[in-house]
């Protein structure tokens, strides 16, 4: 059974930092690309960052490039999202997902409960 458990979300002031974690189980993590997505109220879910199985490549949405960093620890079956210089528009529920492209791969339809990030004074 595939499980994705996101954590690390919080209320943070603009300019602050957070590190999100996604602990996974039930699939071969070190052979699976991983992505972070987010969904803000009233908006569609968007892909934020992705990383290949062995961390050889990453990609980011333009809106977070230079501020967010995706990484993974294949020994711990965990993917991370370091978020710096947070802005109000980063407020959203953040999800991890076993995919490189949206909807790609057999596990791309599996989602965790997400973790809430609120950026506000």
HELIX and SHEET records of a PDB file:
HELIX    1   1 UNK A   29  UNK A   31  5                                   3    
HELIX    2   2 UNK A   88  UNK A   90  5                                   3    
SHEET    1   A 4 UNK A   3  UNK A   7  0                                        
SHEET    2   A 4 UNK A  18  UNK A  25 -1                                        
SHEET    3   A 4 UNK A  78  UNK A  83 -1                                        
SHEET    4   A 4 UNK A  68  UNK A  73 -1                                        
SHEET    1   B 6 UNK A  11  UNK A  12  0                                        
SHEET    2   B 6 UNK A 115  UNK A 119  1                                        
SHEET    3   B 6 UNK A  92  UNK A  97 -1                                        
SHEET    4   B 6 UNK A  34  UNK A  39 -1                                        
SHEET    5   B 6 UNK A  46  UNK A  51 -1                                        
SHEET    6   B 6 UNK A  58  UNK A  60 -1                                        
END                                                                             
